[in-house]
Amino acid sequence: MYFFLILMVTLALGYGVLMLWYSLGWKRLKNYTVPVPRIGTTPVTVIIPARDEADNIPSLLDALKHQTYPVNLLEIIIIDDFSTDNTADIVRSLGAANIKLLQMSQLLDKSQRLNSYKKKAIEMAIGQASGSLIVTTDADCVMGPKWIETIVQFYEDRRPKFIAAPVSFFKEDNFFKKLQSLDFMSMQGITGAVAQLQSGTMCNGANLAYEKDAFYDVGGFSGIDKIASGDDMLLMYKIYNAYPEGVMYLRSEDAIVRTLPVDTLKGFMNQRIRWSSKADKYEDKRLFWVLLLVYFFNVGLLAMGLTAIFLPVLWPWLLILLLFKVTMELYFLLPVAQFFNKTGLLVYFIPGQIFHIPYIVLAGWLGKFGSYQWKGRKVN
């Protein structure tokens, strides 16, 4: 038991240092403001893979139509990934002159089996893109009118090869969705922090931008195309490896993309298992070791909680470690929540720990050894 306690205290200290490191990174990451107001001149192609998104894509199309960036410089490609609903028909009926629809069913042999349809969809769209700057988002997202304008201003000002930008949940209308939003907001804070500190590579495919030339320079998705997910982070690392100074995070409220939390526990677990399934695929071992620390710290807390039922002497240690964990996480999360205007969600943070710790353990295990369902497809 003493060895276990020493191990847990060591993991806790490591976790505390990690949270302080992330806090420092987020503090150093300043909000981006345009030095001189101007109209961008970079041709942009926005790429949106869509599968069975008939309920969500009208809102996305409306948000894209209201972008302030010049229409003659903005191309939008929706690529329909074998949808079984009327997603393609909606795009046709609600489209605009600069919105182009591609259908994988017309471009691929239906007998061809892929492990990552999303990567293939993006790759095919880039092949037809006219823009030199590629921006990707998801079909269940919405964004403000200055989204593209802000990304382009940042790009023309700093000239990065790859831009990770903020993503936030919205329409959190119940306790379960609020917990998801808190968890996702933590990931976003870490994404910005590690980019600022140049201590890792994280991003989310709902809000990315990269040079088309950089995509081809690193061989696109070649080498990672057999991995089911990772169209975002695995590509980011390839570009980072080629251009270490060329990967940046755009911290701006005008650049935030908003997406929906999932409705069911099953859907949530499938999503998180999908995200964690690529953990051992990262060539960026800094991130791998961080994930390992976080995972085993949570495994230890869960094991301690279960063991304390039979060994009450562990309860004081468990409470101390939980208090330490919550304190360090809230210290990091408060300024992140202020940026996303979601400080009201922090009241759900402590009760959410009852859900958060078991889910980390379960999703991490199944991400390595299990399978998941996504968009009607089973992925191993």
Buried (B, 14 or more C-beta within 10 A) or exposed (E): EEEBBEEBBEBBEBBBEBBEBBBBBBEEBEEBEBEEEEEBEBBBBBBBBBBBBBEBBBBBBEBBBEBBBBEEBBBBBBBBBBBEEEBBEBBEEBBEEBBBBBBBEEBBEEEEEBBBBBBBBBBBBBEBBEBEBBBBBBBBBBBBBBBBBBBBBBBBBEEBBBBBBBBBBBEBEEEBBBBBBBBBBBEBBBBBBBBBBBBBBBBBBBBBBBBBEBBEBBEBBEEBBEBBBBBBBBBBBBBBEBBEEBBBBBBBBBBBBBBBBBEEEEEBBBBBBBBBBBBEBBBBEEBBEBBBBBBBBBBBBBBBBEBBEEEEEBEEBBEEBBEBBBEBBBBBBBBBBEBBEBBEBBEBBEEBBEBBBBBBBBBBBBBEEBBBBBBEBEBE
